[in-house]
Amino acid sequence: MILLPVAATGEEYVTVAVASNFASTANDIAEQFSRESGFDVRITTASTGKLYAQVLNGAPFDILLAADAERPQRLETAGAGVPGTRFTYALGALVLWSRRADDCRAVLRSADGGRIAIANPETAPYGAAAKSYLRQSGLWESVIDRLVIGENIAQTLQFAASGNARLGFIARSQLRAPSLPPASCSWPVPETMHAPIEQQAILLRRGADAAGAKPFLAFLRGDAGRAIILRHGYRLPEVTD
């Protein structure tokens, strides 16, 4: 059991930069953490690449919850993250999804299969994973003219769910979004065909002395935080099912 310090006033808060794929999960974690600790949590969501750039440019974040391990490691090396605070909080998975009850893989390979939404591979780890799969499967060159690039994984899902794209490479956790049409196709992308989506957290320099930052990270990696993460469809480093 983790005993959380209780904030002295309602003015105490923690600022957390959260990768778009983890937004709804982070909101649930923040809500329970706030109830138990008294600290307010202010969340900003964007692609991991954009959040990383904002941190380097002095954005007032205490914590980064990235969708990869690379950027938190870079921040630690650059002195923008507190050494020894970086850890993997979730393992993500990529799925190919369509609002139609089609064979997703057949539509992907079809020359007239319509638009395909992916997150920006340069800034979004799930987009980089989608590009890796397409390259390794020999499809990249044949689909490149059909791609619709989302600013982040949340926008990618919007493209696919709205029908602006027939297919979308989205995060498995997004399958639990209540707004998704019930009749749909979902195909899990083999994890051997892209780098592991190892999502890491790090305490940022600005948050080193913030009263609620370390307790938030402790809650995130504690039993209550882990239960919420699993409930949202992620895996944990020690959990394979």
C-alpha positions as CSV (number, residue, x, y, z in Angstrom):
1,M,0.0,0.0,0.0
2,I,1.2,3.5,-0.9
3,L,0.4,6.3,1.6
4,L,0.0,9.4,-0.4
5,P,0.7,12.9,1.1
6,V,-2.3,15.1,1.2
7,A,-2.1,18.5,-0.3
8,A,-2.3,21.3,2.2
9,T,-4.5,23.5,-0.1
10,G,-6.5,23.1,-3.2
11,E,-3.9,25.2,-5.0
12,E,-1.4,22.4,-5.1
13,Y,-1.2,20.8,-8.5
14,V,0.9,18.6,-10.8
15,T,1.4,19.3,-14.5
16,V,1.6,16.1,-16.6
17,A,2.4,16.0,-20.3
18,V,0.7,12.9,-21.7
19,A,1.1,11.1,-25.0
20,S,-2.3,11.2,-26.9
21,N,-2.8,7.4,-26.8
22,F,-2.7,7.4,-23.0
23,A,-5.1,10.4,-22.5
24,S,-8.2,8.7,-21.2
25,T,-6.1,6.4,-19.0
26,A,-4.2,9.3,-17.6
27,N,-7.5,11.1,-16.8
28,D,-8.8,8.1,-14.8
29,I,-5.5,7.9,-13.0
30,A,-5.4,11.6,-12.2
31,E,-9.0,11.5,-10.9
32,Q,-8.3,8.7,-8.5
33,F,-4.9,10.2,-7.5
34,S,-6.6,13.6,-6.8
35,R,-9.3,12.0,-4.6
36,E,-6.7,10.2,-2.5
37,S,-4.0,12.9,-2.3
38,G,-5.8,16.2,-2.7
39,F,-3.4,17.3,-5.4
40,D,-4.9,18.6,-8.6
41,V,-3.5,17.2,-11.8
42,R,-3.4,19.3,-15.0
43,I,-2.9,17.2,-18.1
44,T,-1.7,18.3,-21.6
45,T,-1.9,15.8,-24.4
46,A,-0.1,15.7,-27.8
47,S,2.1,13.4,-29.7
48,T,5.2,12.3,-27.8
49,G,7.5,14.2,-30.3
50,K,5.6,17.5,-29.8
51,L,5.7,17.1,-26.0
52,Y,9.4,16.4,-26.1
53,A,10.0,19.5,-28.1
54,Q,7.9,21.6,-25.7
55,V,9.9,20.3,-22.7
56,L,13.2,21.2,-24.4
57,N,11.7,24.7,-25.1
58,G,10.8,25.2,-21.4
59,A,7.2,24.2,-21.2
60,P,6.0,24.1,-17.6
61,F,5.5,20.4,-17.2
62,D,6.5,18.4,-14.0
63,I,6.2,14.9,-15.6
64,L,6.2,13.4,-19.0
65,L,4.3,10.2,-19.9
66,A,5.7,9.4,-23.3
67,A,4.6,6.7,-25.8
68,D,8.2,5.5,-26.2
69,A,11.4,5.0,-24.2
70,E,13.6,7.1,-26.6
71,R,12.5,10.6,-25.7
72,P,12.5,10.2,-21.9
73,Q,16.0,8.8,-22.2
74,R,17.0,11.8,-24.4
75,L,15.6,14.2,-21.8
76,E,17.5,12.5,-19.0
77,T,20.7,12.7,-21.1
78,A,20.1,16.3,-21.9
79,G,19.6,17.2,-18.2
80,A,15.9,18.0,-18.7
81,G,14.8,14.9,-16.8
82,V,15.8,13.8,-13.3
83,P,18.2,10.9,-13.4
84,G,16.9,7.6,-12.0
85,T,13.2,8.5,-12.3
86,R,12.6,7.0,-15.7
87,F,10.5,3.8,-15.8
88,T,8.2,1.9,-18.1
89,Y,4.6,2.4,-17.1
90,A,2.8,0.6,-19.9
91,L,3.4,-1.5,-23.0
92,G,1.3,-0.6,-26.0
93,A,0.1,-2.6,-29.0
94,L,-0.8,-1.6,-32.5
95,V,-4.0,-2.7,-34.4
96,L,-5.3,-2.2,-37.9
97,W,-8.9,-1.0,-37.6
98,S,-11.9,-0.3,-39.8
99,R,-15.4,1.0,-39.0
100,R,-16.6,-1.5,-41.6
101,A,-16.9,-5.2,-41.0
102,D,-14.3,-6.0,-43.7
103,D,-11.2,-8.1,-43.8
104,C,-8.8,-5.4,-42.7
105,R,-5.7,-7.1,-44.1
106,A,-7.3,-7.8,-47.5
107,V,-8.5,-4.1,-47.8
108,L,-5.0,-2.9,-46.8
109,R,-3.4,-5.0,-49.6
110,S,-6.1,-4.0,-52.2
111,A,-5.1,-1.3,-54.7
112,D,-8.5,0.2,-54.4
113,G,-8.8,-0.2,-50.6
114,G,-9.2,3.5,-49.9
115,R,-7.4,5.8,-47.5
116,I,-5.3,4.6,-44.6
117,A,-4.8,6.7,-41.5
118,I,-1.6,6.5,-39.5
119,A,-0.1,8.9,-36.9
120,N,2.8,11.0,-37.9
121,P,5.8,8.6,-37.8
122,E,8.2,11.5,-37.1
123,T,6.5,12.5,-33.8
124,A,4.2,9.7,-32.8
125,P,5.6,6.3,-31.7
126,Y,2.5,4.4,-32.8
127,G,2.9,6.0,-36.3
128,A,6.5,4.9,-36.3
129,A,5.4,1.4,-35.5
130,A,2.8,1.5,-38.3
131,K,5.4,2.6,-40.8
132,S,7.8,-0.1,-39.6
133,Y,5.1,-2.8,-40.2
134,L,4.3,-1.4,-43.6
135,R,7.9,-1.4,-44.6
136,Q,8.7,-4.9,-43.3
137,S,5.6,-6.3,-45.0
138,G,6.6,-4.8,-48.3
139,L,3.5,-2.6,-48.5
140,W,5.0,0.9,-47.8
141,E,5.6,1.9,-51.4
142,S,2.2,0.6,-52.6
143,V,0.2,2.5,-49.9
144,I,2.1,5.7,-49.5
145,D,-0.2,7.6,-51.8
146,R,-3.2,6.4,-49.8
147,L,-2.0,7.5,-46.4
148,V,-3.7,10.2,-44.3
149,I,-1.3,11.4,-41.6
150,G,-2.8,12.2,-38.2
151,E,-1.0,14.7,-35.9
152,N,-1.3,12.1,-33.2
153,I,-2.9,8.8,-32.5
154,A,-6.1,10.4,-31.3
155,Q,-6.6,12.2,-34.6
156,T,-5.7,9.0,-36.5
157,L,-8.6,7.3,-34.8
158,Q,-10.9,10.2,-35.7
159,F,-10.0,9.8,-39.3
160,A,-10.9,6.1,-39.3
161,A,-14.0,6.4,-37.1
162,S,-15.4,9.2,-39.1
163,G,-14.9,7.3,-42.4
164,N,-12.5,9.9,-43.8
165,A,-10.1,6.9,-43.9
166,R,-11.2,3.4,-44.5
167,L,-8.5,1.9,-42.4
168,G,-6.5,3.2,-39.4
169,F,-3.5,2.0,-37.5
170,I,-4.5,2.8,-33.9
171,A,-3.5,1.9,-30.4
172,R,-5.1,-1.3,-29.0
173,S,-6.3,0.7,-26.0
174,Q,-8.4,2.8,-28.3
175,L,-10.6,-0.2,-29.1
176,R,-12.3,0.5,-25.8
177,A,-13.4,4.0,-26.8
178,P,-17.2,4.1,-26.3
179,S,-17.6,6.1,-29.5
180,L,-16.4,3.3,-31.8
181,P,-19.0,1.8,-34.1
182,P,-20.0,-1.7,-32.9
183,A,-19.6,-3.4,-36.3
184,S,-15.9,-3.1,-37.1
185,C,-12.8,-5.0,-38.1
186,S,-9.7,-5.2,-35.9
187,W,-6.5,-7.0,-36.6
188,P,-3.5,-7.0,-34.2
189,V,-0.3,-6.1,-35.9
190,P,2.4,-8.6,-35.1
191,E,4.8,-7.1,-32.5
192,T,7.7,-8.7,-34.2
193,M,7.3,-6.3,-37.1
194,H,7.9,-3.1,-35.2
195,A,10.0,-1.9,-32.3
196,P,8.3,-2.5,-28.9
197,I,6.0,0.3,-27.9
198,E,7.5,0.7,-24.4
199,Q,5.9,3.8,-22.8
200,Q,8.1,5.5,-20.2
201,A,7.5,8.1,-17.6
202,I,10.1,10.6,-16.3
203,L,10.2,13.3,-13.7
204,L,11.2,16.5,-15.3
205,R,13.6,19.1,-13.8
206,R,10.8,21.5,-13.2
207,G,8.9,18.9,-11.2
208,A,11.8,17.9,-9.0
209,D,10.6,20.0,-6.1
210,A,6.9,19.9,-6.9
211,A,5.1,18.5,-3.9
212,G,2.8,16.2,-5.9
213,A,5.0,15.1,-8.7
214,K,6.8,12.2,-7.0
215,P,3.6,11.0,-5.3
216,F,1.9,10.9,-8.7
217,L,4.6,8.8,-10.2
218,A,4.5,6.5,-7.2
219,F,0.7,6.2,-7.7
220,L,1.2,5.5,-11.4
221,R,3.5,2.5,-10.7
222,G,1.6,1.3,-7.7
223,D,-1.2,-1.2,-7.5
224,A,-4.0,1.3,-8.1
225,G,-2.4,2.9,-11.1
226,R,-1.4,-0.4,-12.6
227,A,-5.0,-1.7,-12.3
228,I,-6.3,1.3,-14.2
229,I,-3.6,0.8,-16.9
230,L,-4.5,-2.9,-17.4
231,R,-8.2,-2.0,-17.5
232,H,-7.6,0.3,-20.4
233,G,-6.1,-2.4,-22.5
234,Y,-2.3,-2.0,-22.0
235,R,0.1,-4.6,-20.7
236,L,2.7,-4.0,-18.0
237,P,6.3,-5.1,-18.2
238,E,5.7,-8.0,-15.8
239,V,2.3,-8.9,-17.2
240,T,2.0,-10.7,-20.6
241,D,-1.8,-11.4,-20.7
